[in-house]
Amino acid sequence: MKEVRVAIVGGGPSGLQAAIALSRLGVKPTVYEEHSNVGQPIQCGEGLSIHAFNDFSIPMEKSEIWTKVHKQCKLVFPENGVIYGDIHAYMIQRDKFDQYLANRAKNLGSTIITSTKVNSIQQKTEGVILHTEGEKPDKIQCELAIIAEGAKAKLTRNLDFKPPDPLIFAFEYKVEGEWGEDLEFYFDAEKYPYGYIWIFPRKNETNIGIVTTSSERKRRLDDFLKQKSITGKILEKVGGPIPMKGPIPRIHRDNVMIVGDAAGMVNPIFYGGIRIGMTSGEIAGKVVAAFLKNQGEERTYSLSNYQIELSKFKFMDKINLSCHDFFYSRSNKFLSKLGKILNNQNINKIEGKEKIKVLANLTMNPDLLKYPRGLLKIYKGFKIARDWGF
Ligand SMILES: Cc1cc2nc3c(=O)[nH]c(=O)nc-3n(C[C@H](O)[C@H](O)[C@H](O)COP(=O)(O)OP(=O)(O)OC[C@H]3O[C@@H](n4cnc5c(N)ncnc54)[C@H](O)[C@@H]3O)c2cc1C
């Protein structure tokens, strides 16, 4: 049986950021990744807020990890009402981005073992035992484990944590050519229930995808391409599950912490999870390092600080889920009214008298009047989603 001090299961952004935080604080973890290359296959729309670059000191000039910057987003509602918003987001190359994080972790002292799947985990009072399969199946004993295994959360389920269910599914084409100028989101409660279609232009290509609870997502996306006369060659198809309802209630128990998608660390409005997942990894890493440093003395530092520290972030606020529940259960009639009232406005630039006029229009409208609290949820939830949505 091998022994490592801290094991991290999963070499996506959340697990890798946990490894970076731990290594920086002198604890050198071992990351187990089932695929042969970190970052592949890509399952992502590849939109990432500038805040993630700032939070984790990722140099903007590292141009191989991103291809284009967007400063505006466009929310398109049924009957074509368009609301604009300020945004500062990078179109990343997700495989290169994850590989950049992996190199950073390695340079700080982490070990990354690829082509190694963790099949099962046993939690014991004296530590955690991982069983791996791969080139050399093994049994690994560690003091603590951080589970960063993504949305399917198989190990998380087996450890009796509440899993990040329900999952919603996304499907995307990478299309040749730059189709559009802004990040675009198309909402339609009938065609794309509980989700939207996105158009994310990159350099010489565009990621066009759909996230919805409808099982007809491929047909809906194909219809959309036809309707918009998007005829670029399809270069790649990707897809995958995403936690739909945000963080799970319990993210730590004894010597195991859950981070990233496995813990539901995804914004339930735009369904982006890279920045939130990395934040959960960073906090888990810091807490584990502080906990281990405190060993030997009379323990005063608890691993439950992970949950406590994380709950201070806005993405953990219940308003995100309330906004999701309210916004995504509205009819197209409601959505088109909202789009018409705010049509062609940039919501971040509505000031003074204009703001009062817009508020009056919203609250005086008979279709929207019934929902003053719901409108407030949308306002608050989308404000957080702008920063934490991707
Ligand atoms: C189609 C699609 C588009 C998306 N677009 C965006 C977007 O534009 N912006 C955004 O912010 N978010 C987006 N997301 C969500 C984002 O991809 C996830 O939130 C993010 O990848 C979560 O990171 P993670 O490290 O928690 O999990 P993952 O990135 O899923 O990483 C988990 C890793 O664990 C490995 N693994 C799993 N089980 C085991 C095991 N038993 N043993 C060893 N290794 C294991 C996997 O191989 C994987 O590498 C999108 C998701 C999908 C599906």
The ligand as a Tripos MOL2 file, in Angstrom:
@<TRIPOS>MOLECULE
LIG
   53    58     1     0     0
SMALL
NO_CHARGES

@<TRIPOS>ATOM
      1 C1        -20.8690   21.7180  -22.3810 C.3       1 LIG1
      2 C2        -20.4380   22.4860  -21.1650 C.ar      1 LIG1
      3 C3        -20.1370   23.8320  -21.2680 C.ar      1 LIG1
      4 C4        -19.6740   24.5500  -20.1400 C.ar      1 LIG1
      5 N1        -19.3150   25.8520  -20.3110 N.ar      1 LIG1
      6 C5        -18.7870   26.5490  -19.2640 C.ar      1 LIG1
      7 C6        -18.2980   27.8660  -19.4440 C.ar      1 LIG1
      8 O1        -18.3130   28.4350  -20.5480 O.2       1 LIG1
      9 N2        -17.7930   28.5210  -18.3510 N.ar      1 LIG1
     10 C7        -17.7420   27.9350  -17.1160 C.ar      1 LIG1
     11 O2        -17.2940   28.5820  -16.1480 O.2       1 LIG1
     12 N3        -18.1990   26.6790  -16.9350 N.ar      1 LIG1
     13 C8        -18.6890   25.9620  -17.9700 C.ar      1 LIG1
     14 N4        -19.1150   24.6670  -17.7890 N.ar      1 LIG1
     15 C9        -18.9800   24.0630  -16.4570 C.3       1 LIG1
     16 C10       -17.5060   23.7540  -16.1740 C.3       1 LIG1
     17 O3        -16.9920   22.9810  -17.2360 O.3       1 LIG1
     18 C11       -17.3810   22.9890  -14.8500 C.3       1 LIG1
     19 O4        -18.0550   23.7200  -13.8510 O.3       1 LIG1
     20 C12       -15.9120   22.8320  -14.4560 C.3       1 LIG1
     21 O5        -15.2190   22.0460  -15.3890 O.3       1 LIG1
     22 C13       -15.8220   22.1660  -13.0770 C.3       1 LIG1
     23 O6        -14.4890   21.8560  -12.7740 O.3       1 LIG1
     24 P1        -14.1760   20.6070  -11.8290 P.3       1 LIG1
     25 O7        -12.6860   20.5800  -11.6840 O.co2     1 LIG1
     26 O8        -15.0030   20.6630  -10.6160 O.co2     1 LIG1
     27 O9        -14.6660   19.3280  -12.6370 O.3       1 LIG1
     28 P2        -14.1690   18.7700  -14.0820 P.3       1 LIG1
     29 O10       -13.6630   19.8690  -14.9310 O.co2     1 LIG1
     30 O11       -15.2730   17.9310  -14.5440 O.co2     1 LIG1
     31 O12       -12.9280   17.8770  -13.6620 O.3       1 LIG1
     32 C14       -13.0930   16.6490  -12.9970 C.3       1 LIG1
     33 C15       -11.8740   15.7940  -13.3560 C.3       1 LIG1
     34 O13       -11.9010   14.6240  -12.5540 O.3       1 LIG1
     35 C16       -11.5530   13.4940  -13.3530 C.3       1 LIG1
     36 N5        -12.1510   12.3320  -12.6940 N.ar      1 LIG1
     37 C17       -13.4700   12.0780  -12.5000 C.ar      1 LIG1
     38 N6        -13.6330   10.9510  -11.7750 N.ar      1 LIG1
     39 C18       -12.3950   10.4820  -11.5090 C.ar      1 LIG1
     40 C19       -11.9130    9.3450  -10.7940 C.ar      1 LIG1
     41 N7        -12.7470    8.4930  -10.2100 N.pl3     1 LIG1
     42 N8        -10.5680    9.1440  -10.7150 N.ar      1 LIG1
     43 C20        -9.7050   10.0230  -11.3150 C.ar      1 LIG1
     44 N9        -10.1010   11.1230  -12.0030 N.ar      1 LIG1
     45 C21       -11.4310   11.3500  -12.0850 C.ar      1 LIG1
     46 C22       -12.1440   13.8290  -14.7260 C.3       1 LIG1
     47 O14       -11.4840   13.1120  -15.7430 O.3       1 LIG1
     48 C23       -11.8950   15.3320  -14.8120 C.3       1 LIG1
     49 O15       -10.6530   15.6280  -15.3940 O.3       1 LIG1
     50 C24       -19.5790   23.9140  -18.8820 C.ar      1 LIG1
     51 C25       -19.9150   22.5640  -18.7630 C.ar      1 LIG1
     52 C26       -20.3380   21.8410  -19.8890 C.ar      1 LIG1
     53 C27       -20.6670   20.4010  -19.7380 C.3       1 LIG1
@<TRIPOS>BOND
     1     1     2 1
     2     2     3 ar
     3     2    52 ar
     4     3     4 ar
     5     4     5 ar
     6     4    50 ar
     7     5     6 ar
     8     6     7 ar
     9     6    13 1
    10     7     8 2
    11     7     9 ar
    12     9    10 ar
    13    10    11 2
    14    10    12 ar
    15    12    13 ar
    16    13    14 ar
    17    14    15 1
    18    14    50 ar
    19    15    16 1
    20    16    17 1
    21    16    18 1
    22    18    19 1
    23    18    20 1
    24    20    21 1
    25    20    22 1
    26    22    23 1
    27    23    24 1
    28    24    25 2
    29    24    26 1
    30    24    27 1
    31    27    28 1
    32    28    29 2
    33    28    30 1
    34    28    31 1
    35    31    32 1
    36    32    33 1
    37    33    34 1
    38    33    48 1
    39    34    35 1
    40    35    36 1
    41    35    46 1
    42    36    37 ar
    43    36    45 ar
    44    37    38 ar
    45    38    39 ar
    46    39    40 ar
    47    39    45 ar
    48    40    41 1
    49    40    42 ar
    50    42    43 ar
    51    43    44 ar
    52    44    45 ar
    53    46    47 1
    54    46    48 1
    55    48    49 1
    56    50    51 ar
    57    51    52 ar
    58    52    53 1
@<TRIPOS>SUBSTRUCTURE
     1 LIG1         1 GROUP 0 **** ****
